[in-house]
Amino acid sequence: MILLIALVALYGKYLAGAWRWIYVVTAVAALWFIVLVLIVQSFQKVPQLQPLAPTQSEPPFLIAQAVLFVVLGFLAVLRFHPLHKYRPDMKKRKPPLSAAFSDQPTCGSMWGWRACSRYL
C-alpha cells in the first residue's frame, strides 16, 4: 500500500508540490520496512547475532533499528531536499552542448517536458 502511494506521487503527480514529500516519506518507509525484515531475519538466523538479541527486544537489536532509521532518513533528506535540485541560479543556465549529442531524450522526443524540465 505504501509503494502504491509512492508510485502515484512519482508517476501520476510528477513529484509536484506536496507530492514530493509524500513520495520521499512513503519510499523511505517502504525501504525501511524491507530492511527491517532483513535485520529481524538476521538476528533470528545468523548464529553470531542470535545470542546478542534472542527475543528481539535487547539493545543491540534496537540500536540496529535506530541506526537504520537515521541513515535512511539522512540519505532521503540529502537526496530529495528541494534546494538540492532547484536553485535560483539553475533557471539562468542553458543546456550544455553535449546534451545535443547525447543518447538522452531531447525536448522534442516522446518524453516531452520531463526531459527538458531541468533546463527551465
Secondary structure, DSSP 8 states (H G I E B T S, - for coil): -HHHHHHIIIIISTT-TTHHHHHHHHHHHHHHHHHHHHHHHHHHH-TTTTTT-TTS-SHHHHHHHHHHHHHHHHHHHHHH-HHHH--GGGGG----GGGGGSSS--TTSTTTHHHHGGG-
